[in-house]
Amino acid sequence: MYSKGLSDLGVNFDRAHIDHHNGLSIEETIEQIRTTQSYIAVRGPEHHPSFRELHRVMCEDIGKLMRTNGTGERPDSAEMWLFIASPGALTPFHFDRFSNFLLQFRGSKEVAVFKPWNDAVITPQQYEAYTARSDRQMVWSEDKDAFAHKFRFHPGQAIHIPFLGGHYVKNGPEDVSISLAIFYDTEQTQRFKHALVVNDLLRRRLAPLGLQPSAVNSPGSLDWLKSGSYPWIKSVANMKSRVSALWQ
Ligand SMILES: [Fe+2]
């Protein structure tokens, strides 16, 4: 996927490659990346043999960290993303639907990371809607910046961005930026993700009755019950869509 280098922190990052096309082919974008204010994201480079070993080693390293921290045995659904961006390009404010390590190879960055579960930065409703549906857009306003932890990021450095931690990135002006992220799940991120999706559904179903569910990760939210019901709700939703397809 590739797009114009973005200049607004409030842009919908998921749709940038559709809404902000740079008008060039991918070959032209790569050749002119120094000057065209462009942004390239390569999903799953580990499918190419040159990245496969790096992916294996990183999964091993993450597994070691997880065992040390007591967060599981090994990463689940680990997928790499390679990012190549023009000098000065910006990654809008968003959160990843995974836990993430970001590694810088070339160029510099300022990475602003926000602690998860801070309602002043991302509300419970935004967490639910953005996790459940890919067409949702994160809301950015300058007052949130007071909560940012900002890191100057240079080649050879890596940073962990926690699951649900909002973040934005400003590339430095001096060089093309090349970085690599590895996204992965743990049992805990899966549980939260499923509880958020179920809460999104509950919130929409209860709203006409004037009711709303407790926010995920809040006292009394019964997250274990919400995440436990996710496979059942998903299979009912799949069945409903198959039945409605039969009638179309
Ligand atoms: Fe991200």
Residues whose N, C-alpha, C, O or C-beta is under 5 A from the ligand:
A	BS01	LIG	D96
